[in-house]
Amino acid sequence: MNYLSRHWILTCACAAFGCYAAQGQTLNEAKQLYNEGKFAEAKPAFERFVKQSPGNASYNLWYGACCYETGDLVQAEKYLNVAVRRRVIDGFRYMGELYCKTFRFEQAVEMYEQYIKYQTQKKRDTEAAELRLEELEDAARMLDKVEAVQVIDSVVIDKGDFLSAYTLSEESGSLTPLRDFFPEQADTSVVYKNQKGDKVFYARRGDDQHYYLFSQSWLLDHWGDEKQLPMNVNSEDDDNYPFVLSDGVTIYYASKGNGSLGGYDLFVTRYNTESDTYLAPEQLGMPFNSPYNDYMMVIDEVKGLGWFASDRFQPEGKVCVYLFIPDETHQRVESEDIELKRAWASLMPIRTTWKEGADYSQQIALAHEEIPYGKQEKKVDFEFPVSPTKVYYTWDEFRSPQAKALYKQALALHDRIDKLEKQLESMRKDYASASAARKEQLAANIVQAEGNLLELSAQPAELEKQARNAEAPHLRNH
């Protein structure tokens, strides 16, 4: 072999080694960025590596995690699946969080159970993972009990300007950014002021830099007498975004503590005027709460409408404000269809929550209307879609006496069916723990009740159809 040949081979070998070294150095740099939480910066390098070695379990984990952390959940799932199949331990944790973000809570529980199992085998601390598993199990239960609330509109808006989506009637009070109400306060919060203008609720940072809820009163010519709400309302984490109903005692707010699913969750508490104490806060259900930040719950009793904000499925700096019809009965979605419950809970899309044939245009318009104190909107007795473009809310709207009578019969049957369903549910629960003799008696009653329910179930819809037909000529004439 001559000198030139040997030199050429040596040069190629050095070049190859140099490329390999450079590649190793790039990987180390990407891993360092990853460990520092700089996922967006590390992502391009890991994408390059995983394309070069699609079967490499670590590359799939690192790239999938970067996709997850930067909000690309579709890509993240693809690569984290590979990591999970290859039994990369941290892949189970990331996959659990991804399932949580996409409202697949049962699968998230399974991933965390696997994660804890492998961590235990490695003799690693699992306390934090076990706490997270409990939260995911709670989320799965909440999904099963998702409320059948009607969310009739939504708007995506800059997070810093989200209050512009709220138009409260004067009787419901007012909302103002904290920095505008108290110029000396630079914190990100909202001040709720009651209709009388003599009390405000807000949040500001404590000495530990966490947000806590406070109230102040108007003292002749200035705000003062600041009081921090007690720690059974405030938590060890951030508490913010208060709103008080017109009764002056029911307080909605957002908290990152008290068992939050993720970020801020919505809670409600009530003030006991006799004991000067607050009741233990109750966590709202889905779809109001989610694995994302949910906050600023407002219910305008004059308009019969409510708002809340959420950053679910939103890009950085954006928030979606949802408009809904409050329902004091908190009825659940009565279905065994898990995909329907998931769509309702995630509000993807909000049309999932609409009643068939309902026209919400009047309520959406009302949401943006300014209503001075003392002006009451008409009472809503029911909600009857009398045509594809028209909904009746009061008895006075009927023009046909026959249609009115038919719809009254339909509502009475709805009430009868509701009572019968509750009786059935009660009997079925009793049956599970009853003696053999009692079960025989209950079985006969359950069969009879089921037969009655089956017989009644189609009648309200038929009466409503007859009512629409009776009212139709009057709609055409006006």
TIDRENFI-377788 format. One record per residue (C-alpha): x negated, y, z; residue in one letter. Coordinates in pm, 1 decimal, decimal comma. Layout:
TIDRENFI-377788
X; Y; Z; A
...
This chain:
TIDRENFI-377788
0,0; 0,0; 0,0; M
-155,6; 330,2; -101,8; N
-179,6; 644,8; 106,1; Y
117,4; 816,1; -60,7; L
345,2; 516,2; -1,3; S
243,1; 495,8; 363,8; R
291,7; 870,4; 402,2; H
637,9; 855,7; 241,3; W
750,8; 572,1; 471,7; I
615,3; 751,8; 778,3; L
788,3; 1073,7; 674,4; T
1124,3; 895,9; 630,1; C
1088,6; 720,5; 963,3; A
1013,4; 1047,3; 1140,5; C
1307,2; 1215,9; 968,9; A
1538,6; 932,9; 1068,6; A
1413,0; 948,3; 1426,4; F
1457,1; 1325,6; 1423,8; G
1816,6; 1294,1; 1303,5; C
1885,5; 1031,4; 1567,2; Y
1736,0; 1252,7; 1838,2; A
1934,6; 1550,6; 1718,2; A
2247,6; 1340,8; 1715,5; Q
2179,5; 1220,5; 2071,7; G
2115,6; 1574,4; 2185,9; Q
2443,6; 1692,2; 2031,1; T
2630,1; 1413,7; 2207,0; L
2471,4; 1508,5; 2538,3; N
2565,8; 1869,7; 2483,8; E
2924,9; 1770,9; 2403,1; A
2940,8; 1554,1; 2715,8; K
2809,2; 1842,5; 2924,6; Q
3078,8; 2074,1; 2786,1; L
3336,0; 1803,1; 2853,9; Y
3221,7; 1765,0; 3214,5; N
3239,7; 2141,8; 3258,0; E
3600,6; 2141,8; 3136,6; G
3518,0; 2323,2; 2812,5; K
3730,3; 2089,1; 2604,0; F
3790,0; 2318,6; 2306,5; A
3414,6; 2361,2; 2261,2; E
3343,9; 1989,7; 2296,5; A
3629,2; 1877,4; 2070,5; K
3465,1; 1925,5; 1723,9; P
3158,7; 1721,3; 1820,9; A
3364,8; 1433,0; 1959,3; F
3584,2; 1439,9; 1649,1; E
3272,5; 1392,8; 1437,8; R
3145,3; 1107,7; 1652,8; F
3475,8; 920,2; 1664,7; V
3504,9; 938,0; 1285,5; K
3157,5; 790,9; 1254,9; Q
3235,5; 512,5; 1505,6; S
3616,1; 461,1; 1516,4; P
3588,2; 162,1; 1748,2; G
3373,6; 332,0; 2011,1; N
3586,1; 334,8; 2328,5; A
3407,2; 629,1; 2492,7; S
3430,7; 846,7; 2182,2; Y
3804,0; 774,1; 2161,5; N
3848,2; 869,2; 2527,5; L
3647,8; 1191,1; 2502,3; W
3811,8; 1306,5; 2179,8; Y
4159,1; 1201,7; 2295,3; G
4109,7; 1386,9; 2624,2; A
3995,4; 1700,7; 2438,9; C
4305,8; 1681,9; 2218,7; C
4524,1; 1645,6; 2528,1; Y
4359,6; 1933,8; 2710,9; E
4396,6; 2161,4; 2407,3; T
4765,0; 2077,0; 2358,4; G
4742,1; 1841,1; 2060,1; D
4945,1; 1559,5; 2216,0; L
5010,6; 1369,6; 1892,3; V
4640,8; 1331,0; 1813,9; Q
4562,3; 1267,1; 2179,9; A
4798,2; 969,3; 2196,5; E
4639,8; 806,8; 1891,2; K
4288,0; 808,9; 2034,9; Y
4375,0; 752,4; 2400,3; L
4561,1; 438,0; 2293,5; N
4232,6; 299,4; 2166,3; V
4061,2; 384,4; 2495,7; A
4339,3; 211,8; 2691,3; V
4322,0; -100,3; 2475,8; R
3946,2; -111,3; 2541,8; R
4013,1; -78,9; 2918,7; R
3837,0; 256,5; 2961,3; V
3956,3; 345,4; 3310,3; I
3999,9; 720,1; 3265,4; D
4203,8; 648,9; 2953,1; G
4485,8; 515,0; 3171,9; F
4495,8; 838,0; 3372,8; R
4500,2; 1058,3; 3063,4; Y
4759,3; 838,0; 2895,9; M
4974,9; 859,4; 3207,8; G
4960,9; 1238,2; 3196,3; E
5041,0; 1237,8; 2823,6; L
5345,1; 1017,1; 2880,5; Y
5450,4; 1254,8; 3157,3; C
5420,8; 1558,5; 2929,2; K
5643,1; 1383,1; 2674,3; T
5904,9; 1281,0; 2933,9; F
5820,6; 907,8; 2909,9; R
5796,2; 872,2; 3285,7; F
5836,7; 494,5; 3313,9; E
5538,6; 446,8; 3081,9; Q
5347,5; 709,2; 3281,3; A
5409,3; 507,7; 3598,6; V
5276,5; 193,1; 3428,9; E
4959,9; 373,4; 3318,2; M
4891,2; 505,7; 3669,2; Y
4951,2; 163,3; 3821,8; E
4685,6; 23,8; 3586,6; Q
4455,7; 317,7; 3663,4; Y
4486,2; 256,2; 4038,2; I
4426,8; -118,4; 3991,7; K
4101,2; -63,1; 3802,1; Y
3986,0; 210,2; 4040,6; Q
4049,0; -25,2; 4333,0; T
3842,7; -296,4; 4164,5; Q
3559,8; -43,8; 4135,4; K
3609,1; 41,0; 4507,7; K
3683,3; 404,3; 4423,3; R
3910,9; 638,8; 4617,1; D
4270,3; 617,9; 4487,1; T
4447,4; 856,4; 4726,6; E
4500,7; 1133,9; 4469,4; A
4614,2; 882,9; 4205,7; A
4863,3; 725,0; 4446,4; E
5011,6; 1066,8; 4524,7; L
5040,8; 1135,8; 4153,7; R
5208,5; 797,7; 4104,0; L
5473,5; 894,2; 4361,5; E
5538,8; 1218,7; 4170,4; E
5580,4; 1027,3; 3845,5; L
5820,8; 782,6; 4010,4; E
6022,3; 1082,1; 4132,9; D
6023,4; 1220,5; 3778,6; A
6155,9; 888,8; 3642,8; A
6440,7; 902,8; 3894,7; R
6514,3; 1264,6; 3801,6; M
6531,9; 1171,7; 3433,6; L
6788,5; 903,4; 3514,4; D
7000,0; 1170,6; 3689,2; K
6957,5; 1449,3; 3431,7; V
7236,1; 1706,7; 3455,0; E
7481,9; 1751,0; 3168,1; A
7433,2; 2128,1; 3163,6; V
7507,7; 2314,4; 2840,2; Q
7202,5; 2511,1; 2726,7; V
7351,7; 2732,2; 2458,1; I
7060,7; 2946,4; 2338,2; D
6686,1; 2995,7; 2371,5; S
6425,1; 3248,4; 2272,2; V
6045,0; 3216,6; 2258,8; V
5874,2; 3531,6; 2380,4; I
5537,9; 3658,8; 2503,6; D
5490,1; 3552,4; 2863,9; K
5408,1; 3908,0; 2969,6; G
5739,1; 4032,0; 2830,7; D
5969,7; 3744,8; 2928,2; F
6197,0; 3959,4; 3150,2; L
6324,6; 4137,1; 2837,7; S
6525,5; 3819,6; 2762,3; A
6732,4; 3870,2; 3080,7; Y
7026,5; 4113,9; 3076,8; T
7196,8; 4104,6; 3416,2; L
7531,4; 4258,6; 3499,9; S
7487,2; 4540,6; 3749,1; E
7663,3; 4340,7; 4018,6; E
7396,7; 4068,9; 3994,3; S
7112,5; 4307,6; 4081,3; G
6799,4; 4381,5; 3880,5; S
6460,6; 4233,0; 3790,7; L
6144,2; 4442,5; 3761,5; T
5775,9; 4348,9; 3717,8; P
5600,9; 4381,4; 4054,2; L
5337,3; 4620,7; 3915,4; R
5614,3; 4857,1; 3798,1; D
5804,2; 4849,4; 4128,4; F
5501,9; 4862,7; 4358,7; F
5224,1; 5031,1; 4152,9; P
4963,6; 4943,5; 4415,7; E
5029,7; 4571,4; 4354,2; Q
4849,7; 4416,5; 4057,4; A
4984,9; 4063,0; 4105,5; D
5192,3; 3884,5; 3844,4; T
5534,0; 3862,7; 4001,8; S
5890,7; 3988,4; 3972,4; V
6086,6; 4204,7; 4212,8; V
6453,1; 4118,8; 4258,6; Y
6660,7; 4408,7; 4394,1; K
7019,4; 4349,7; 4508,9; N
7317,4; 4545,5; 4375,8; Q
7331,2; 4770,1; 4684,5; K
6970,1; 4864,9; 4626,8; G
6874,0; 4816,4; 4990,6; D
6675,9; 4490,2; 4975,3; K
6409,0; 4339,8; 4750,9; V
6246,8; 3997,2; 4723,2; F
5912,4; 3935,8; 4552,3; Y
5585,5; 3743,4; 4577,7; A
5232,7; 3860,4; 4636,5; R
4901,4; 3697,1; 4720,7; R
4808,5; 3611,9; 5076,5; G
4459,9; 3604,9; 5223,7; D
4409,8; 3257,5; 5074,1; D
4494,5; 3395,3; 4724,1; Q
4813,2; 3186,1; 4702,7; H
5142,6; 3356,7; 4622,8; Y
5398,2; 3382,1; 4904,7; Y
5755,3; 3512,8; 4904,9; L
5833,5; 3834,7; 5089,1; F
6128,0; 4067,2; 5141,7; S
6152,7; 4437,7; 5217,1; Q
6437,4; 4670,9; 5312,6; S
6509,0; 5032,7; 5223,5; W
6439,2; 5245,4; 5532,5; L
6603,4; 5586,3; 5478,5; L
6348,6; 5711,7; 5225,4; D
6100,8; 5429,5; 5162,1; H
6058,6; 5054,2; 5137,2; W
5927,4; 4886,6; 5449,9; G
5975,8; 4620,1; 5715,7; D
5799,0; 4362,4; 5498,8; E
5872,4; 4005,2; 5605,5; K
5719,0; 3684,9; 5474,2; Q
5974,0; 3410,6; 5423,6; L
5911,8; 3116,2; 5659,2; P
5687,3; 2826,1; 5565,7; M
5974,4; 2582,9; 5521,2; N
6048,2; 2793,7; 5209,8; V
5696,3; 2903,3; 5121,9; N
5458,6; 2613,2; 5068,2; S
5083,1; 2561,7; 5087,4; E
5071,6; 2637,9; 4714,4; D
5205,1; 2925,1; 4499,8; D
5567,0; 3040,6; 4549,8; D
5702,8; 3308,3; 4318,0; N
5983,7; 3449,0; 4098,9; Y
6273,2; 3491,6; 4347,1; P
6636,8; 3563,6; 4260,4; F
6926,7; 3601,5; 4505,6; V
7292,9; 3536,7; 4425,8; L
7548,0; 3807,3; 4501,2; S
7636,1; 3627,2; 4828,2; D
7302,1; 3753,8; 4960,0; G
7208,0; 3414,6; 5107,3; V
7140,3; 3180,8; 4813,1; T
6783,6; 3219,3; 4687,2; I
6638,7; 3060,1; 4376,2; Y
6261,0; 3062,9; 4334,9; Y
5970,1; 2875,4; 4177,4; A
5708,7; 2677,5; 4367,2; S
5398,4; 2477,8; 4283,7; K
5436,2; 2293,5; 4613,9; G
5723,5; 2106,7; 4778,2; N
5679,7; 1807,9; 4543,5; G
5660,1; 1996,4; 4214,0; S
5649,6; 1779,3; 3899,4; L
5377,6; 1995,7; 3750,6; G
5302,8; 2366,3; 3772,0; G
5601,4; 2569,6; 3891,1; Y
5929,3; 2391,7; 3966,4; D
6263,0; 2554,9; 4047,3; L
6405,8; 2536,1; 4399,9; F
6702,3; 2679,4; 4588,7; V
6735,9; 2763,3; 4956,2; T
7001,2; 2938,0; 5165,2; R
6972,4; 3189,5; 5445,6; Y
7163,0; 3116,6; 5767,1; N
7276,4; 3456,4; 5894,9; T
7372,1; 3321,2; 6237,9; E
7035,0; 3164,9; 6318,4; S
6819,4; 3394,5; 6099,4; D
6664,5; 3086,2; 5936,8; T
6640,7; 2934,0; 5588,7; Y
6757,5; 2585,0; 5498,1; L
6505,1; 2336,6; 5361,8; A
6462,3; 2407,3; 4988,2; P
6621,7; 2173,8; 4733,6; E
6440,8; 2091,4; 4410,8; Q
6659,2; 2141,2; 4104,3; L
6699,1; 1849,3; 3864,7; G
6627,4; 1812,3; 3495,8; M
6657,8; 1981,7; 3251,1; P
6581,6; 2283,5; 3473,2; F
6258,3; 2124,6; 3593,6; N
5994,6; 1950,5; 3386,1; S
5623,6; 1856,3; 3394,1; P
5552,6; 2211,9; 3272,5; Y
5596,2; 2552,7; 3442,1; N
5965,0; 2630,0; 3503,3; D
6057,2; 2953,4; 3678,3; Y
6276,5; 3264,9; 3708,6; M
6616,0; 3099,8; 3756,3; M
6891,8; 3361,5; 3737,0; V
7267,5; 3304,3; 3759,9; I
7494,4; 3595,8; 3666,7; D
7828,2; 3515,7; 3830,1; E
8006,8; 3800,7; 3653,1; V
7910,6; 3669,2; 3310,4; K
7928,4; 3303,8; 3408,9; G
7585,1; 3250,6; 3254,9; L
7233,7; 3167,9; 3367,3; G
6874,3; 3192,7; 3245,4; W
6549,3; 3019,8; 3327,3; F
6201,9; 3031,8; 3173,7; A
5970,0; 2744,9; 3082,7; S
5642,3; 2701,5; 2896,6; D
5729,0; 2343,4; 2794,5; R
5595,1; 2267,6; 2446,0; F
5484,6; 2631,1; 2404,6; Q
5144,8; 2764,0; 2291,7; P
4925,1; 2956,8; 2530,1; E
5073,5; 3295,0; 2623,1; G
5428,5; 3207,3; 2512,8; K
5733,7; 3110,7; 2715,5; V
6085,4; 2997,5; 2622,0; C
6381,1; 3155,6; 2802,5; V
6688,8; 2931,4; 2802,9; Y
7050,6; 3050,1; 2833,9; L
7291,9; 2805,4; 2998,2; F
7643,9; 2773,2; 3139,7; I
7623,8; 2706,9; 3517,7; P
7817,8; 2405,2; 3642,8; D
7873,5; 2380,9; 4017,9; E
7970,2; 2012,8; 3989,7; T
7622,1; 1918,9; 3859,2; H
7764,9; 1638,0; 3646,8; Q
7512,1; 1389,8; 3514,3; R
7462,5; 1267,5; 3160,4; V
7676,2; 953,4; 3160,0; E
7485,5; 733,8; 2920,3; S
7251,9; 435,8; 2923,2; E
7070,2; 578,7; 2620,1; D
6725,3; 671,2; 2753,3; I
6641,6; 866,6; 2438,0; E
6951,1; 1083,6; 2487,2; L
6853,3; 1150,3; 2848,4; K
6498,0; 1230,6; 2741,2; R
6622,2; 1476,5; 2476,2; A
6857,4; 1639,2; 2730,0; W
6588,7; 1664,7; 2996,6; A
6326,2; 1806,7; 2762,4; S
6575,6; 2029,7; 2575,0; L
6434,0; 1905,3; 2247,3; M
6653,0; 2017,6; 2085,5; P
6896,4; 2225,3; 2293,3; I
7173,1; 2117,5; 2053,8; R
7166,4; 1785,9; 2242,0; T
7345,2; 1959,8; 2530,2; T
7625,4; 2117,3; 2325,2; W
7983,8; 1998,8; 2338,4; K
8119,1; 1875,8; 2009,7; E
8295,1; 2153,2; 1818,2; G
8211,3; 2421,2; 2077,3; A
8151,8; 2780,0; 1964,0; D
7915,2; 2962,1; 2200,1; Y
7887,0; 3283,3; 1999,3; S
8098,4; 3488,9; 2243,3; Q
7893,5; 3377,3; 2543,6; Q
7564,8; 3441,7; 2364,6; I
7684,1; 3792,6; 2278,5; A
7797,7; 3842,2; 2640,1; L
7451,4; 3742,9; 2763,9; A
7306,3; 4056,5; 2600,5; H
7584,4; 4290,6; 2715,2; E
7526,5; 4537,8; 2997,7; E
7817,4; 4524,9; 3244,2; I
7848,7; 4807,8; 3500,2; P
7941,0; 4727,3; 3858,4; Y
8313,0; 4667,9; 3907,5; G
8384,9; 4544,1; 3555,2; K
8488,9; 4180,2; 3587,4; Q
8499,4; 3943,7; 3295,0; E
8805,2; 3726,1; 3252,3; K
8811,1; 3399,8; 3444,3; K
8726,6; 3085,3; 3251,3; V
8989,7; 2819,8; 3330,7; D
8861,8; 2557,7; 3085,9; F
8679,6; 2519,3; 2755,9; E
8892,9; 2390,5; 2467,1; F
8753,6; 2399,2; 2110,5; P
9081,4; 2461,1; 1929,4; V
8909,3; 2483,6; 1589,3; S
8552,0; 2460,8; 1451,6; P
8511,8; 2835,5; 1502,4; T
8738,2; 2909,5; 1798,6; K
8726,3; 2813,3; 2167,9; V
9000,7; 2888,1; 2424,6; Y
8901,3; 2960,5; 2785,6; Y
9234,8; 3070,6; 2944,0; T
9599,9; 2966,0; 2921,7; W
9697,9; 3311,6; 2792,8; D
9514,6; 3243,2; 2465,7; E
9761,3; 2974,1; 2357,8; F
10023,5; 3098,6; 2111,6; R
10209,5; 2769,1; 2082,4; S
10401,6; 2655,5; 2396,0; P
10388,4; 2299,5; 2263,5; Q
10008,5; 2313,2; 2224,6; A
9976,3; 2456,7; 2574,8; K
10188,6; 2175,7; 2723,4; A
9995,8; 1907,2; 2535,0; L
9660,8; 2041,5; 2653,4; Y
9785,4; 2052,9; 3013,7; K
9869,8; 1683,5; 2980,2; Q
9521,6; 1617,2; 2842,4; A
9355,1; 1794,9; 3136,0; L
9571,3; 1605,3; 3383,6; A
9464,5; 1279,6; 3221,9; L
9098,8; 1385,3; 3238,1; H
9138,9; 1440,0; 3613,3; D
9308,3; 1102,2; 3651,6; R
9029,5; 929,6; 3457,4; I
8761,2; 1104,3; 3667,0; D
8926,6; 986,3; 3988,5; K
8963,2; 634,1; 3853,6; L
8593,9; 625,1; 3752,1; E
8491,9; 734,1; 4102,6; K
8714,8; 467,1; 4257,0; Q
8557,7; 206,2; 4028,8; L
8207,7; 315,7; 4121,5; E
8296,6; 294,0; 4491,0; S
8448,8; -53,5; 4453,4; M
8145,1; -178,6; 4262,1; R
7914,7; -56,6; 4537,0; K
8131,3; -225,1; 4801,9; D
8131,6; -545,8; 4597,4; Y
7751,7; -569,8; 4607,7; A
7746,4; -603,5; 4988,9; S
8090,2; -758,4; 5055,7; A
8168,7; -1101,1; 5195,0; S
8286,2; -1377,5; 4962,0; A
8654,5; -1326,9; 5055,2; A
8626,6; -952,2; 5017,9; R
8451,4; -993,3; 4680,6; K
8742,9; -1198,2; 4550,3; E
8986,5; -921,3; 4645,6; Q
8760,9; -648,3; 4507,8; L
8708,3; -836,7; 4181,8; A
9081,9; -836,0; 4112,6; A
9104,3; -463,8; 4192,1; N
8802,2; -385,4; 3973,4; I
8946,1; -577,3; 3677,9; V
9278,6; -396,4; 3714,6; Q
9107,6; -56,0; 3742,4; A
8891,8; -129,1; 3437,5; E
9201,7; -220,4; 3241,3; G
9374,6; 101,5; 3346,7; N
9065,1; 303,0; 3254,9; L
9043,8; 138,8; 2913,6; L
9410,5; 212,9; 2851,3; E
9375,9; 578,3; 2952,3; L
9038,9; 658,6; 2794,6; S
9163,3; 734,6; 2442,7; A
9473,1; 931,2; 2544,3; Q
9315,4; 1272,9; 2628,6; P
9146,1; 1295,2; 2287,9; A
9475,4; 1214,7; 2113,9; E
9660,9; 1480,3; 2316,6; L
9389,6; 1736,4; 2238,3; E
9422,0; 1650,9; 1869,5; K
9799,8; 1703,7; 1888,3; Q
9745,3; 2033,6; 2071,4; A
9509,4; 2155,1; 1796,1; R
9760,9; 2058,4; 1529,1; N
10036,9; 2244,5; 1713,5; A
9820,9; 2555,4; 1753,5; E
9678,2; 2552,2; 1399,9; A
9970,1; 2738,1; 1226,9; P
9938,6; 3019,6; 1480,1; H
9564,7; 3049,9; 1413,5; L
9631,8; 3086,5; 1039,9; R
9889,5; 3356,7; 1102,9; N
9661,1; 3575,9; 1311,0; H
